[in-house]
Amino acid sequence: RKGPMMFVDADLLHSGGTESRHAADHAHQAAEHLSKAELQSRMFGDFAVADEFHALTTSLQVDHKRLLLQHRETLYSVGQGAQVAAAGFTDMEQNNTASVRAVRCTS
């Protein structure tokens, strides 16, 4: 045998992919919730510093929504990749098992 041996738990990999996609859904829901939260003008008071604080808070709200949507994309991609990898390892294992059985039957 050459090289290191590797064990892959395809079921666990598939499950992790599902969880990552669930986390992506949660990030998307959070972004939607955040975008619905309207910050009323003058909600922090009717003076210059309150207006500046409102503008900053609104800007941060937009940035957080953008970040949540980026996290959603990343989590979804990771989850999808994990599930594709799990399917690939499962197929490889089934093909290798069939090959070994074929060799045993002919010897």
Secondary structure, 3 states (H helix, E strand, C coil): CCCCCCCCCHHHHHHHHHHHHHHHHHHHHHHHHHHHCCCCCCCCCCCHHHHHHHHHHHHHHHHHHHHHHHHHHHHHHHHHHHHHHHHHHHHHHHHHHHHHHHHHHHC
